[in-house]
Amino acid sequence: MLSRTADHLFWMSRYTERAENTARMLDVNYQTSLLPQSDAVALVGWQGLLSISELGAAYQDKHGDIHVRGVMDFMVKDESNPSSIVSCLSAARENARAVRGTLTTEVWETQNQTWLEVKRMIKDGEFERDPAQFFEWVKFRSHLSRGVTVGTMLMDEALYFMRLGTFLERSDNTARLVDVKFHAVQSDFYGAASEKDQEYDFYHWSAILRSVSGFEVYRKVYRDVIRPERVAELLILRPDMPRSLHASLNEVVGNLALVANEQSGETQRRAGKLCAELKYGRIDEILATGLHAYLTQFLDRVNDLGGHISRDFLVPSIE
């Protein structure tokens, strides 16, 4: 496969997944903001959202003070923000258009229709009228895109590069979400909390789980009250949790093996080592050494892995 074609397929899937993850993070923040809380606590949540995406400076340059409507608009429909939902869906569609001949009709029409529909919804003010419904729509379109891809694409390198992009992006976003959100509520880790704090924490952890479609999964796996260390274990180490770091890296390793070439051995080794550490890791050891430090290192390694994938497969070799 031409490296240019692989690049478009890889980034089409990454941008689609990024739009979904942005919608998930905005949705959990929006739902949490509806709970009784002080303005200062609510502000921390929106600051955290910008921090997850490393967009705090870009937002403040354009909007100044952080406020709900400003952050929502910046992260949903600001085309100058490359990580906004509209920008991601536009980039996904452009990458799909560039390799239209490689995609099935169903995959192309799904990407194209998503872009046309999101433009209409933004223009008609549907996002402002019901943000929660808009975020659900974005998630649904991402689910549809993945389903149509798996259901209609030939199981060859094109599909493998698309899957590689999806799960590399997912591992990055889940790590960012866990890192920032665990810093927002710390009473469970630092002594006894008041009854009011515990009640708020329950809704906070529930919201985090719902943001990765993990609330019902948590109940099924642990059958217990929501505890932060178990939330961390579910989202980091469980291989059967679809959006966990472990499950995502399993997919990255598997799809790397399917597209391997003569120069990708080091990339496969790094991916395999990271996956093995997740497979044999223990949550008590991770928490003892520091969750933030662990996730920061994980993000650095995923970013490095993305660079190696780009070098091995997506950049044309110079003879």
C-alpha positions in Angstrom: 0.0 0.0 0.0 1.2 3.5 -0.8 2.3 5.3 2.4 0.2 8.3 1.4 -2.9 6.2 1.2 -2.1 4.6 4.6 -1.6 8.0 6.1 -5.0 9.2 5.0 -6.7 6.1 6.3 -4.8 6.3 9.6 -5.7 9.9 10.2 -9.3 9.6 9.0 -9.9 7.1 11.8 -7.9 9.1 14.4 -9.9 12.3 13.7 -13.2 10.4 13.9 -12.2 8.9 17.2 -11.0 12.2 18.5 -14.3 13.9 17.7 -16.1 11.1 19.7 -13.7 11.5 22.6 -14.1 15.3 22.6 -17.9 14.8 22.7 -17.6 12.3 25.6 -15.4 14.7 27.6 -17.7 17.7 26.9 -20.8 15.6 27.8 -19.4 14.5 31.2 -18.4 18.1 32.0 -21.8 19.4 30.9 -23.7 16.8 33.0 -21.4 17.3 36.0 -21.9 21.1 35.8 -25.7 20.6 36.3 -25.0 19.2 39.8 -25.2 21.5 42.9 -21.7 23.0 43.3 -19.8 26.2 43.7 -18.7 28.3 40.7 -15.0 27.5 41.7 -15.6 23.8 41.6 -17.4 24.0 38.2 -14.5 26.2 36.9 -12.0 23.5 37.8 -13.9 21.0 35.6 -13.8 23.3 32.5 -10.1 24.1 33.1 -9.4 20.4 33.3 -11.2 19.8 29.9 -8.8 22.3 28.3 -5.9 20.8 30.0 -6.8 17.3 28.7 -6.5 18.6 25.2 -3.6 20.9 25.9 -5.6 23.9 24.7 -5.6 26.2 27.7 -3.3 28.8 26.1 -5.1 28.7 22.8 -8.4 29.2 24.4 -7.3 32.1 26.6 -5.6 33.9 23.7 -9.0 33.9 21.9 -11.6 34.1 24.7 -9.8 35.2 27.9 -11.5 34.1 31.0 -12.8 30.5 31.2 -16.6 30.2 31.1 -19.0 27.4 30.1 -20.3 28.8 26.9 -16.9 29.9 25.7 -15.3 26.5 26.3 -18.2 24.6 24.7 -18.1 26.8 21.6 -14.3 26.6 21.4 -14.4 22.8 21.7 -17.4 22.2 19.4 -17.6 24.6 16.5 -14.5 26.8 16.4 -12.8 25.9 13.1 -9.6 27.6 14.2 -9.2 25.0 16.9 -7.9 21.8 15.2 -9.2 19.6 18.0 -12.8 20.9 18.0 -15.5 18.5 16.9 -16.3 20.4 13.7 -12.5 20.5 12.8 -12.1 16.8 13.5 -15.1 15.8 11.5 -13.9 18.0 8.6 -10.4 16.6 8.7 -11.8 13.0 8.8 -14.0 13.7 5.8 -11.1 15.3 3.8 -8.9 12.3 4.5 -11.7 10.0 3.4 -12.2 12.1 0.2 -8.5 11.8 -0.6 -8.7 8.0 -0.6 -12.3 7.7 -1.9 -11.3 4.8 -4.2 -9.9 2.7 -1.3 -13.1 3.0 0.8 -16.4 1.2 0.3 -19.3 3.3 -0.8 -20.9 2.9 2.7 -17.8 4.1 4.5 -17.4 7.2 2.3 -21.1 8.1 2.5 -21.1 7.7 6.3 -18.1 10.2 6.6 -19.6 12.6 4.1 -23.1 12.6 5.6 -21.7 13.1 9.1 -19.8 16.3 7.9 -22.9 17.6 6.0 -25.2 17.0 8.9 -22.9 18.5 11.6 -22.7 21.7 9.5 -26.5 21.8 9.3 -26.9 21.2 13.0 -24.4 23.9 13.9 -26.1 26.4 11.5 -29.6 25.6 12.8 -28.5 26.0 16.5 -29.2 22.4 17.5 -26.1 22.3 19.6 -27.1 25.3 21.7 -30.7 24.0 22.1 -29.6 20.6 23.5 -25.9 20.1 24.0 -26.4 16.6 25.5 -28.4 15.4 22.4 -25.7 16.8 20.1 -22.9 15.0 21.9 -24.9 11.7 21.7 -25.3 12.3 18.0 -21.5 12.7 17.6 -20.9 9.5 19.5 -23.5 7.6 17.5 -21.9 8.8 14.2 -18.5 7.5 15.3 -20.0 4.2 16.3 -21.7 4.0 12.9 -18.4 4.8 11.2 -16.6 2.0 13.0 -19.4 -0.5 12.4 -19.7 0.3 8.7 -15.9 0.0 8.3 -15.7 -3.4 10.0 -18.8 -4.6 8.3 -18.0 -3.6 4.7 -14.2 -3.2 4.2 -12.0 -6.0 2.9 -9.9 -7.3 5.7 -6.6 -6.1 4.3 -4.0 -3.4 5.1 -6.5 -0.5 4.5 -8.7 -1.8 7.4 -5.7 -2.5 9.6 -4.3 1.1 9.3 -7.8 2.4 10.1 -8.0 0.3 13.2 -4.5 1.3 14.2 -5.4 5.0 14.0 -8.6 4.4 16.0 -7.0 2.6 18.9 -3.9 4.7 19.2 -6.1 7.7 19.5 -8.3 6.0 22.0 -5.4 5.1 24.3 -4.2 8.7 24.2 -7.6 10.1 25.0 -8.5 7.7 27.8 -5.1 8.3 29.5 -5.7 12.1 29.3 -9.2 11.7 30.7 -8.1 9.6 33.7 -5.1 11.8 34.5 -7.1 15.1 34.6 -10.3 13.8 36.2 -8.5 11.9 39.0 -6.8 15.2 40.0 -10.2 16.9 40.2 -11.5 14.7 43.1 -9.0 13.5 45.6 -10.9 13.2 48.9 -11.0 9.4 48.5 -7.2 9.3 48.4 -6.5 11.8 51.2 -8.4 10.9 54.3 -12.0 10.7 55.2 -14.4 13.0 53.3 -17.5 14.6 54.5 -20.9 13.0 53.6 -21.5 15.8 51.2 -18.1 15.3 49.6 -18.7 11.5 49.3 -22.1 12.2 47.6 -20.4 14.6 45.1 -17.6 12.1 44.5 -20.1 9.4 43.7 -21.7 11.5 41.0 -18.2 12.6 39.8 -16.9 9.0 39.4 -20.2 7.9 37.9 -19.9 10.7 35.3 -16.3 9.7 34.5 -17.5 6.1 34.0 -20.4 7.2 31.8 -18.0 9.3 29.7 -16.3 6.1 28.6 -19.5 4.0 28.6 -18.2 2.2 31.6 -20.9 2.6 34.3 -22.7 -0.6 33.6 -19.4 -2.4 33.0 -18.2 -1.3 36.4 -21.3 -2.6 38.1 -21.0 -5.9 36.3 -17.3 -6.4 37.1 -17.1 -5.1 40.6 -20.7 -5.3 42.0 -19.7 -2.7 44.6 -19.8 1.0 45.4 -17.8 3.1 43.0 -14.2 3.4 44.3 -11.5 5.5 42.6 -8.9 2.8 42.6 -11.3 0.4 40.9 -12.2 3.0 38.3 -8.5 3.4 37.6 -8.0 -0.3 37.3 -11.0 -0.6 34.9 -9.9 2.2 32.7 -6.2 1.3 32.7 -5.6 -2.5 33.2 -8.8 -4.4 32.3 -8.3 -6.0 28.8 -12.1 -6.7 28.5 -13.0 -3.0 29.0 -13.3 -1.7 25.4 -11.9 1.8 26.1 -9.2 0.9 28.6 -5.5 1.5 27.9 -4.9 -2.3 27.9 -7.6 -3.1 25.4 -6.5 -0.3 23.1 -2.9 -1.4 23.2 -3.9 -5.0 22.5 -5.5 -3.7 19.3 -2.5 -1.5 18.4 -0.1 -4.5 18.8 -2.4 -6.8 16.8 -2.8 -4.4 13.9 0.9 -3.5 13.9 1.7 -7.2 13.4 -0.7 -7.4 10.4 1.0 -4.4 8.6 4.5 -5.2 9.7 7.4 -4.5 7.3 11.2 -4.9 7.3 11.7 -1.6 9.2 8.9 -1.8 11.8 10.6 -4.2 14.3 11.5 -1.5 16.8 8.0 0.0 16.6 6.5 -3.5 17.3 8.9 -4.0 20.2 8.0 -0.7 21.9 4.3 -1.4 21.4 4.6 -4.9 22.7 6.6 -3.8 25.8 4.0 -1.1 26.7 1.2 -3.7 26.2 3.0 -6.2 28.4 3.4 -3.7 31.2 -0.3 -3.1 31.1 -1.0 -6.9 31.0 1.1 -7.6 34.1 0.6 -4.3 35.9 -1.2 -4.0 39.3 -3.2 -1.0 40.2 -1.9 -0.8 43.8 1.7 -0.5 42.4 0.7 2.2 39.9 -1.1 4.2 42.6 1.9 3.7 45.0 4.3 5.2 42.5 1.9 7.9 41.4 -0.9 7.8 38.9 -0.1 11.2 37.4 3.6 10.2 36.8 2.5 6.9 35.3 0.0 8.4 32.9 2.4 11.2 31.9 5.0 8.6 31.0 2.3 6.5 29.2 1.3 9.5 27.1 4.9 10.2 26.2 5.3 6.6 25.1 2.1 6.6 23.0 3.2 9.8 21.3 6.6 8.3 20.6 4.8 5.2 19.2 2.8 7.4 16.9 6.0 8.9 15.7 7.5 5.5 15.0 4.4 4.4 13.1 4.5 7.5 11.0 8.2 7.0 10.2 7.8 3.3 9.4 4.5 3.3 7.4 3.1 6.8 6.6 6.1 8.8 5.4 7.3 8.1 1.8 10.8 6.6 1.9 13.5 8.6 0.1 15.6 6.4 -2.2 
